[in-house]
Amino acid sequence: MPSVRSALSGITGTVRSTLKWGARRAPGLYDAARNAYFRLANLRLAQDLAYQDWLRGHRVPGSALAQRRLRSREWDLQRYLSVVVDVTGADPNQALRLIRSVVTQAYENWELIICSDRPFSLPRRGFEQERIRQSIGPGGRVDRLNAALERCQGDFVCFLTPDDVLYPDTCYELIAALEDCPDADVAYGGEDLVDFGGRGALRYRRREPLFKPDWNPELLRSLPYLGTVTLLRTSLVRAVGGLRELAGTEDPMLLLWDLQLRMARAGAGVAHAIGTVASRRAGLSAPGLDRDHDVVDLLGAAAIAEGRPDVIVRRQPELPQVWQTRYPVVGEPLVSIVIPSKNQLPVVRRCIDSVLDVTSYQNYEIVLVDTGSDDPRVLSWYDEVADQDDRFRLVDWPEQPWSYARSCNEGARRARGEVLVMLNNDTEVLDPDWLEVLVGEAQRPQVGAVGCLLLYPDAVTVQHAGIGLGIKGVAGNSLAGLRLDQEQSRTQRMMLWTRRATTAVTAACLAVRAELFAQVGGFDEAFRVTFNDVDLCCRIGELGLRTIYTPYTRLLHHESLSVATAISGGRDWSELTEAADLFQQRWAPLLERDPQMNPHLSKATTSYRLIHHGR
């Protein structure tokens, strides 16, 4: 009985043939029909087809490889690369395939060290080069790899496994990334999974790409996103102690993850090759999946080096390959929750009640900035809440025209807390520990602003998972509209379920230290309603501080209810246009290239889908 994958491939081929036949009969029909097909097709199938088109658009022909070979010979800085492969216990054919891929690299300035507990048999033809050596020795994987490391003569070293798949331009792309960042100590690129087999010329099929952001040390605490096909400066690898023994495991990806974390703590500069440069054999288990204690140990060590031995490490329930690093609140700082509001009794009541009824952290105040309520029911309710809970403080701030930025700034000036949490009145708290999560991150000296996962009222559709710059011309909420229960690409899963640095987060729920908020001048009131939060995060970023997105806590967001009411029952589109123009003028470089959004992902949508390069 044919497999589902085979059946889908057959269907795909039929559909594509039909569409191309139509394209020949009517110009433009193929593109229109293809777009309709992508909208209607199964999401996974559509993602796979999109990636196959992307691969065709980025295929490097033999002539281009020859040009890259010549170009690499002319680079001013000739970096010598040591490739180390441990073939102990590996399938000989699989190991030989990897070794052959190293030998055929367009980048020629390399040496290959094959390490094993016994001599590895190489074919006589094509493998007699002096730069291919074997390192034979007893002991475990760490001992063998460190012994090979001592023999490395390269400026950079790359530790590969037989499960890795290189392509002729892999090393070239990684070295080219170093050309753009000459002081970098690490170079990495995107990756995908590959299935081997098939008949005739179809020897393998690449699928499920992972398009990564630029260097993101917070993301590295969530999963080993740099991968194994990574160039590491040899001198720094030696300086941090090489590979380290981890009790109970010799998983090569886990060992490399530990090494990369230690190099990051040592201040390693990192370069990023933005495309997919290598593959891993499909069907492998996630690193450390059955070794919780090993992952806890290595991530705990990273936290201890940061001066935070209290950090809690555990799995992300929604995605077992991802790990949570939670920072407990230090002390009991007063937290000021600033909520601008006007009328809308059901909306604001739902928000305030959820804070008072759900929140487990108790040392907070609610600073409600009332911007001119004239509903007597609302005013009466304010009095009731104030009588029942002395943490509720009302700031009377009527103003015309209404300004979210000025309202929040006034609330911040009246606040008494060490940490500010800006909160829209149309949000609803779901998790009791939401303040602990946000405040614990905001207290870290290297962190500026913190945002969380916001969901639409159905509790399954994403409203915000960070903000990407350049999306729809200015900025957009990452993954907005994505359902938690739908099929997701590897890139979407990584961006949704990992705690990571992002360029900006929404002020619908944003935590920031009060001192820092005052230092940067609060929200820029030139952005009356929109983009003030993105601008704030960008200014915080200029200070060298990170904005953090965390999925560890979730709130519901009844989006734009407060905005629509505050501006007379409808969106002030002229204000939106003016704010967008100002933002574009101020942050043009970030709009062109958001470092936390891979350039191969489309800015036309919020869903982190590929830019189409098909025919």
VEXGUNU-659587 format. One record per residue (C-alpha): residue in three letters; z negated, y, x negated. Coordinates in steps of 0.1 Angstrom, whole numbers, plus 5000, padded with zeros to 4 digits. Example, Ala and Ser with C-alpha at 12.3 -4.5 7.8 and 13.67 -1.06 7.14 Angstrom:
REM residues 2
ALA492249554877;SER492949894863;
END
This chain:
REM residues 615
MET500050005000;PRO501050344984;SER498250584975;VAL497550904993;ARG498651094962;SER501950914962;ALA502550974998;LEU501751344994;SER504151364964;GLY506851214986;ILE506251455014;THR506151744989;GLY509551634974;THR511151615008;VAL509851955019;ARG510952114987;SER514451964989;THR514852075025;LEU513752435016;LYS516152444987;TRP519052325008;GLY518252605033;ALA518152855005;ARG521652764995;ARG522852815030;ALA520953145037;PRO519853375009;GLY516153445011;LEU515353155034;TYR513752955006;ASP511153224997;ALA510253295034;ALA510052925043;ARG508052845011;ASN505553115019;ALA505152985054;TYR504652635040;PHE501852745017;ARG500052905045;LEU500252595067;ALA499952315041;ASN496752135031;LEU494852365007;ARG494552114979;LEU498252024981;ALA499152394982;GLN496952464951;ASP498652174933;LEU502152294941;ALA501252644930;TYR499952514897;GLN503052304891;ASP505152624897;TRP502852814873;LEU503352544846;ARG507052564850;GLY506852944847;HIS504852914815;ARG506652614798;VAL507352684762;PRO510752544751;GLY511452404717;SER513152714705;ALA510152924714;LEU507852684696;ALA510052724665;GLN509753104668;ARG505953074671;ARG505852864640;LEU507653124621;ARG505653404636;SER502353234626;ARG503553214590;GLU503853594589;TRP500353674602;ASP498353884577;LEU495253674580;GLN496053304575;ARG493253104591;TYR492852754579;LEU491852514607;SER489852194603;VAL490251954633;VAL487551684635;VAL488051384657;ASP485451104662;VAL487350794672;THR484450554671;GLY484750314700;ALA487750494714;ASP490850324728;PRO493250314697;ASN496250424717;GLN494350714732;ALA493050824698;LEU496450794683;ARG497951004710;LEU495451284702;ILE496051254664;ARG499851274670;SER499451584691;VAL497551754661;VAL500351654637;THR503051814659;GLN501252154664;ALA503452464661;TYR500652614641;GLU500852444607;ASN497852564587;TRP495452284595;GLU493651974582;LEU492651674602;ILE489451474596;ILE489151144614;CYS485651024615;SER484550674625;ASP482250384615;ARG485250194602;PRO488750274589;PHE491150384616;SER494650234613;LEU497450494613;PRO501150434615;ARG502950454581;ARG505550704592;GLY504551064599;PHE500851024591;GLU500950994553;GLN500151364548;GLU497351454524;ARG495751694549;ILE494951394571;ARG491651234558;GLN489150984571;SER485351024570;ILE483850684572;GLY480050634576;PRO477350464595;GLY474950624620;GLY475350794653;ARG477951054664;VAL475951344653;ASP475551204618;ARG479351134616;LEU480351474628;ASN477951654605;ALA479251454576;ALA482751554585;LEU481651914588;GLU480451914552;ARG483951804542;CYS485752074562;GLN487652324542;GLY488852534571;ASP487752884582;PHE487452744617;VAL486552394629;CYS487452224662;PHE485551914673;LEU487851704695;THR487351384715;PRO489951124723;ASP489751244759;ASP491151584749;VAL494851654752;LEU496651904731;TYR500052054736;PRO502352174708;ASP501252534713;THR497552484717;CYS496352574682;TYR498852864681;GLU497453014713;LEU493852994701;ILE494653134667;ALA496653414684;ALA493553504704;LEU491753544670;GLU494553774658;ASP493654004687;CYS489953974679;PRO489853934641;ASP486053944639;ALA485553674665;ASP483653354656;VAL484753154686;ALA488153114704;TYR488552924737;GLY491152894764;GLY491752764799;GLU491952394806;ASP493052144833;LEU492851774840;VAL495651534833;ASP496551194847;PHE498450964825;GLY500850694837;GLY503950714858;ARG507450594851;GLY510250724830;ALA509951084818;LEU506851144840;ARG504251034815;TYR501551264827;ARG500751514854;ARG498551824849;ARG496351944878;GLU493152124888;PRO493252414863;LEU490252614853;PHE491152974846;LYS488253134829;PRO486953484825;ASP486453654792;TRP483253584772;ASN480453544796;PRO477153424781;GLU475453404815;LEU478153164827;LEU477552954796;ARG474052904808;SER475352744840;LEU477952504826;PRO479852434793;TYR482752654804;LEU484152704769;GLY485152334768;THR485652114738;VAL489052254726;THR487352544711;LEU487652704676;LEU484352774659;ARG483852964627;THR482852694601;SER480352914582;LEU478453004614;VAL478452644626;ARG476752554593;ALA474452844595;VAL473052734629;GLY472552384617;GLY475652204628;LEU475451944656;ARG471951874667;GLU470351544678;LEU469651544716;ALA467251274727;GLY468950994745;THR472551114745;GLU475651144723;ASP477851294750;PRO480251504728;MET480551784754;LEU476851804757;LEU476451824719;LEU479152094717;TRP477552284746;ASP474252294726;LEU476152414695;GLN477952684715;LEU474652814730;ARG473052834695;MET476153024681;ALA475953264711;ARG472253324703;ALA473253394667;GLY475553674679;ALA478953504678;GLY481953714687;VAL484253534712;ALA488053554717;HIS489753424748;ALA493253274752;ILE493753354788;GLY496153064798;THR495552694800;VAL495952564765;ALA494652204767;SER493751924791;ARG491051664795;ARG491651324808;ALA490951304845;GLY488251074859;LEU485551164833;SER481951214844;ALA480451564840;PRO478451614808;GLY474751544812;LEU475251424848;ASP472851144843;ARG470851314816;ASP468851584834;HIS466251604807;ASP468851674779;VAL470351964798;VAL466852094807;ASP465952074770;LEU469052264756;LEU468952534783;GLY465252564780;ALA465752614742;ALA468152904750;ALA465553064772;ILE462753014747;ALA464953194721;GLU465253474746;GLY461453494748;ARG461253334782;PRO459552994780;ASP458753024817;VAL462452974828;ILE463052704853;VAL466152484848;ARG467452254875;ARG470752134891;GLN472752344915;PRO472552124947;GLU476052234959;LEU477752134926;PRO475951884904;GLN477951984873;VAL476452324874;TRP472852414863;GLN470552684876;THR468552894852;ARG465953084872;TYR463853364857;PRO460453384874;VAL459053734882;VAL456953864853;GLY453754004867;GLU453554144902;PRO455754454902;LEU456054664933;VAL459554624948;SER460954904969;ILE463554784995;VAL465655085004;ILE467455065037;PRO469555355051;SER469855335089;LYS470655535121;ASN470055415156;GLN471355055161;LEU468054905172;PRO469254535174;VAL470854565139;VAL468054725120;ARG465354525139;ARG467054195128;CYS467154315092;ILE463554435090;ASP462154135109;SER463853895086;VAL462354075055;LEU458854075070;ASP458953725084;VAL460953535057;THR460053695023;SER457553495002;TYR457053764976;GLN454454004991;ASN454254304968;TYR457054514983;GLU457554825004;ILE460354895028;VAL461655245025;LEU463755305055;VAL465855615052;ASP466655735088;THR469755945087;GLY469256105121;SER468355855148;ASP468156005183;ASP467655675202;PRO464055695215;ARG463855315215;VAL464455315177;LEU461955595170;SER459355405191;TRP460055085173;TYR459655265139;ASP456055355150;GLU455355005160;VAL456354855127;ALA454455125107;ASP451355045128;GLN451654665122;ASP452554675085;ASP451654945060;ARG454454835037;PHE456855005061;ARG457555365051;LEU459955595071;VAL461955875053;ASP463356125078;TRP466656225062;PRO469156365088;GLU472356485072;GLN475856565081;PRO478256425071;TRP476556095066;SER476555975030;TYR475455625019;ALA475155744983;ARG472856044992;SER470755835015;CYS470055564989;ASN469455824962;GLU466855994985;GLY465255664992;ALA465055584955;ARG463355924949;ARG460755844975;ALA460255484964;ARG457255384943;GLY458355044931;GLU459354934895;VAL462354754910;LEU464654894937;VAL466554664961;MET469354854980;LEU469754675013;ASN472154745042;ASN470654745076;ASP473254495088;THR471954225065;GLU469653935073;VAL467453745048;LEU467853365048;ASP465853245018;PRO462153305013;ASP462453344976;TRP465253604977;LEU463153874961;GLU461853644933;VAL465453554924;LEU466753914924;VAL463654074907;GLY463353804881;GLU466953874870;ALA466554254872;GLN463454254849;ARG465454114820;PRO466154394795;GLN469854294790;VAL470554304828;GLY471354614847;ALA472254524883;VAL471954204903;GLY473654084935;CYS473753764954;LEU475853544977;LEU476453715010;LEU477853525040;TYR479353635073;PRO477153565104;ASP478553205108;ALA476653125075;VAL479652935060;THR482153205053;VAL481753405021;GLN481653785024;HIS480653864988;ALA480353664955;GLY480553954931;ILE483254224930;GLY486554194912;LEU488254514899;GLY491954574906;ILE491854354937;LYS494054514963;GLY494554814940;VAL490954914936;ALA488154654941;GLY487454364964;ASN484654124972;SER485253804953;LEU486153504974;ALA485753685007;GLY486853465035;LEU486353145016;ARG484452885036;LEU481752695019;ASP482852375036;GLN486552395027;GLU488352244997;GLN487952474967;SER489752484934;ARG487952434901;THR488152804894;GLN486852894929;ARG483952654925;MET483052804891;MET483153154904;LEU481253084936;TRP478452844925;THR477552964890;ARG475153244880;ARG477353464859;ALA478053814847;THR480454014869;THR481754364866;ALA480154474898;VAL478254374929;THR477954524964;ALA475054754973;ALA474754575005;CYS472154384985;LEU471654514949;ALA468554504927;VAL468054744898;ARG465154864878;ALA464055204891;GLU463855354856;LEU467455244849;PHE468655374883;ALA467255714874;GLN468655704839;VAL472255674851;GLY471755934878;GLY471755694908;PHE474755664930;ASP477455924923;GLU477556124955;ALA481156194951;PHE481655844965;ARG480155924999;VAL480555595016;THR482655354995;PHE482955244958;ASN479655404949;ASP478155064941;VAL481054954920;ASP480955294901;LEU477255244896;CYS477754894881;CYS480555024858;ARG478355304845;ILE475555054839;GLY478054834820;GLU478855134797;LEU475255114785;GLY475954754773;LEU473954594802;ARG475154314824;THR475654294861;ILE474653954874;TYR475953764904;THR473653484915;PRO474353224942;TYR470753114941;THR469853314972;ARG471953405002;LEU471853675029;LEU473953715060;HIS475954035062;HIS477254175095;GLU479754375074;SER480354745081;LEU478254775112;SER476255055097;VAL479255235082;ALA481255225115;THR478455375135;ALA477355625109;ILE480855785109;SER481255835146;GLY482255495157;GLY485055435133;ARG485955415096;ASP486755745079;TRP489955635062;SER490555975045;GLU487255925028;LEU488255585017;THR491555715003;GLU489855994984;ALA487255764970;ALA489855514959;ASP491855784941;LEU488755904923;PHE487755554913;GLN491255474900;GLN491255784879;ARG487755714865;TRP488055344858;ALA491755284852;PRO491355044822;LEU489054814842;LEU491354814871;GLU494154704848;ARG492054434832;ASP488754324846;PRO487254104818;GLN485553894844;MET488753804862;ASN491453604845;PRO494753794844;HIS496653484857;LEU494753514890;SER496353724918;LYS494854064926;ALA496654064959;THR493853854975;THR490153794969;SER490453414966;TYR491153374929;ARG494553204935;LEU497253194909;ILE499953454905;HIS503053264916;HIS505653204889;GLY507852964909;ARG511552994914;
END
